[in-house]
């Protein structure tokens, strides 16, 4: 890694874990065709970042997450150990799986703008203490593998609706959650509002 690096310009390329550990990196200018892999921006100095998607919603490498990987702490996160981050904005892209890694984050001062996000991946907000409410009606699709809010112990309110599942399954908004384990161990969840809307 390059400890003195403060800013990067990313073209139409795959961003692997090249910038993980760049402790002074705080600005990224990304082309809408850039593709991020897990750990791409881990352990960086970002305080605020906007990730701009492309029309094919292919900005984040999609990897299957198994129960064994979770148990063994093998879920690398895009913003894992980014201790300075305060704001993340997702524009026309998916919210990738396990954004803060296998340990999540116990910080409560992080703000996520997902008003123009496309999809919510499985385990996206795994163990994220900052999440208190979420409106799924703003999204176009959900990853059918589920567990989007697993262990979000401060999550209190969720608004759900009928949305299209990425694997082609239509979800009707009934039952414990829209997909398997969506609210797994959300011990403070008090309100789930179900809206009948078309997307």
C-alpha positions as CSV (number, residue, x, y, z in Angstrom):
1,X,0.0,0.0,0.0
2,X,1.0,3.7,-0.4
3,X,0.8,5.4,2.9
4,X,1.3,8.9,1.5
5,X,-1.5,8.6,-1.1
6,X,-4.3,11.1,-0.5
7,X,-6.4,11.1,-3.7
8,X,-7.0,8.7,-6.6
9,X,-8.7,8.9,-10.0
10,X,-10.2,5.6,-11.1
11,X,-11.1,5.0,-14.7
12,X,-12.9,2.0,-16.2
13,X,-11.0,-0.6,-14.2
14,X,-11.2,-3.2,-11.5
15,X,-10.2,-1.8,-8.1
16,X,-9.0,-4.8,-6.1
17,X,-7.5,-4.4,-2.6
18,X,-4.8,-2.1,-4.0
19,X,-5.8,0.9,-1.8
20,X,-6.5,-1.0,1.4
21,X,-4.4,0.3,4.2
22,X,-3.7,3.7,2.5
23,X,-4.1,5.5,5.8
24,X,-4.1,9.0,4.2
25,X,-6.4,8.3,1.3
26,X,-9.4,10.5,1.7
27,X,-10.7,11.3,-1.9
28,X,-11.6,9.0,-4.8
29,X,-12.8,10.3,-8.2
30,X,-14.4,7.3,-9.8
31,X,-15.6,6.6,-13.3
32,X,-19.1,5.1,-13.4
33,X,-17.6,1.9,-14.9
34,X,-15.1,1.3,-12.1
35,X,-15.6,-2.0,-10.3
36,X,-14.8,-2.4,-6.6
37,X,-13.8,-5.7,-5.0
38,X,-14.0,-6.4,-1.3
39,X,-11.5,-4.5,0.8
40,X,-10.8,-2.0,-2.0
41,X,-11.2,1.0,0.4
42,X,-10.6,-0.7,3.7
43,X,-8.4,1.0,6.3
44,X,-8.4,4.4,4.5
45,X,-8.9,7.9,5.8
46,X,-12.3,8.7,4.1
47,X,-14.7,10.9,6.1
48,X,-17.2,11.1,3.3
49,X,-17.5,9.1,0.1
50,X,-20.0,8.9,-2.8
51,X,-20.1,5.8,-4.9
52,X,-21.6,6.4,-8.4
53,X,-23.0,3.3,-10.2
54,X,-23.4,2.5,-13.8
55,X,-26.5,1.6,-15.8
56,X,-25.8,-2.1,-15.4
57,X,-25.4,-2.0,-11.6
58,X,-22.1,-3.8,-11.8
59,X,-19.9,-1.7,-9.6
60,X,-19.4,-4.2,-6.9
61,X,-18.1,-7.7,-7.2
62,X,-20.8,-10.0,-6.0
63,X,-19.6,-12.9,-3.9
64,X,-21.7,-15.5,-2.2
65,X,-21.4,-15.4,1.6
66,X,-21.8,-18.7,3.4
67,X,-22.6,-19.4,7.0
68,X,-19.1,-20.8,7.6
69,X,-17.5,-17.6,6.2
70,X,-19.5,-15.5,8.7
71,X,-18.7,-17.8,11.6
72,X,-14.9,-17.7,10.7
73,X,-14.9,-13.9,10.1
74,X,-14.0,-14.2,6.4
75,X,-16.3,-11.5,5.0
76,X,-14.1,-8.6,3.8
77,X,-15.9,-5.3,3.8
78,X,-15.5,-2.3,1.4
79,X,-15.1,0.1,4.4
80,X,-13.7,-2.3,6.9
81,X,-11.7,-0.4,9.6
82,X,-12.4,3.0,8.0
83,X,-12.4,4.7,11.4
84,X,-12.9,8.2,10.1
85,X,-15.8,7.7,7.8
86,X,-19.0,9.6,8.6
87,X,-21.0,9.7,5.4
88,X,-21.5,7.2,2.6
89,X,-23.7,7.9,-0.4
90,X,-24.7,5.2,-2.9
91,X,-25.9,6.6,-6.3
92,X,-27.3,4.2,-8.9
93,X,-25.4,1.2,-7.5
94,X,-26.0,-1.6,-5.1
95,X,-25.1,-1.4,-1.4
96,X,-22.5,-4.2,-1.4
97,X,-22.5,-7.1,1.0
98,X,-21.0,-6.7,4.5
99,X,-19.8,-3.1,4.0
100,X,-18.0,-2.9,7.3
101,X,-16.6,-6.5,7.3
102,X,-17.1,-9.4,9.7
103,X,-17.0,-7.3,12.9
104,X,-19.4,-4.6,11.5
105,X,-19.1,-1.3,13.4
106,X,-20.2,-0.2,16.8
107,X,-20.1,3.5,15.8
108,X,-23.4,5.3,15.8
109,X,-22.4,8.5,14.1
110,X,-22.3,7.2,10.5
111,X,-24.9,8.5,8.0
112,X,-25.9,6.4,4.9
113,X,-27.6,8.1,1.9
114,X,-29.3,5.3,0.0
115,X,-32.1,7.4,-1.6
116,X,-30.8,6.6,-5.1
117,X,-29.3,3.1,-4.4
118,X,-30.4,0.3,-6.6
119,X,-30.1,-2.9,-4.6
120,X,-29.5,-4.1,-1.1
121,X,-27.0,-7.1,-1.0
122,X,-27.1,-9.9,1.5
123,X,-25.5,-9.1,4.8
124,X,-25.1,-5.4,3.6
125,X,-25.5,-3.9,7.1
126,X,-24.2,-6.8,9.1
127,X,-23.6,-5.7,12.7
128,X,-24.0,-2.0,11.9
129,X,-24.8,-0.1,15.1
130,X,-25.5,3.2,13.3
131,X,-28.6,1.9,11.6
132,X,-31.8,2.8,13.4
133,X,-34.3,2.9,10.6
134,X,-34.4,1.9,6.9
135,X,-36.9,2.4,4.1
136,X,-36.7,-0.5,1.6
137,X,-39.3,1.2,-0.6
138,X,-36.5,3.4,-2.0
139,X,-34.7,0.4,-3.5
140,X,-35.4,-1.4,-6.7
141,X,-34.3,-4.9,-5.6
142,X,-33.0,-7.1,-2.8
143,X,-30.5,-9.9,-2.9
144,X,-32.5,-13.2,-2.3
145,X,-29.8,-14.6,-0.1
146,X,-31.1,-12.4,2.7
147,X,-29.7,-11.4,6.2
148,X,-29.4,-7.7,5.1
149,X,-29.8,-6.4,8.6
150,X,-28.5,-9.3,10.6
151,X,-27.3,-8.3,14.1
152,X,-28.3,-4.6,13.7
153,X,-29.2,-4.3,17.3
154,X,-30.2,-0.6,17.2
155,X,-32.5,-1.0,14.2
156,X,-36.0,0.1,15.4
157,X,-38.1,0.8,12.3
158,X,-38.2,-0.7,8.8
159,X,-40.6,0.2,5.9
160,X,-41.1,-2.6,3.4
161,X,-43.0,-3.2,0.2
162,X,-43.3,-5.5,-2.7
163,X,-39.9,-5.4,-4.5
164,X,-38.2,-7.5,-7.2
165,X,-35.7,-10.0,-5.9
166,X,-32.4,-10.1,-7.9
167,X,-32.9,-13.8,-8.7
168,X,-36.3,-13.2,-10.2
169,X,-38.4,-14.1,-7.2
170,X,-41.3,-11.7,-6.6
171,X,-41.5,-10.8,-2.9
172,X,-44.9,-9.9,-1.4
173,X,-43.9,-8.2,1.8
174,X,-45.6,-10.8,4.1
175,X,-44.0,-12.9,6.8
176,X,-41.1,-12.3,9.1
177,X,-39.1,-10.5,6.5
178,X,-39.0,-10.1,2.8
179,X,-36.2,-12.5,2.4
180,X,-34.6,-15.2,4.7
181,X,-33.1,-13.8,7.9
182,X,-33.5,-10.2,6.9
183,X,-34.1,-9.1,10.5
184,X,-32.0,-11.8,12.2
185,X,-31.1,-10.8,15.8
186,X,-32.5,-7.3,15.4
187,X,-33.4,-7.3,19.1
188,X,-34.8,-3.7,19.2
189,X,-36.9,-3.8,16.0
190,X,-40.3,-2.4,17.0
191,X,-42.0,-1.3,13.8
192,X,-42.3,-2.9,10.4
193,X,-44.5,-0.9,8.0
194,X,-45.7,-2.7,4.9
195,X,-46.8,-0.5,2.0
196,X,-48.6,-1.7,-1.1
197,X,-46.9,0.1,-3.9
198,X,-45.6,-0.9,-7.3
199,X,-42.0,-0.6,-8.3
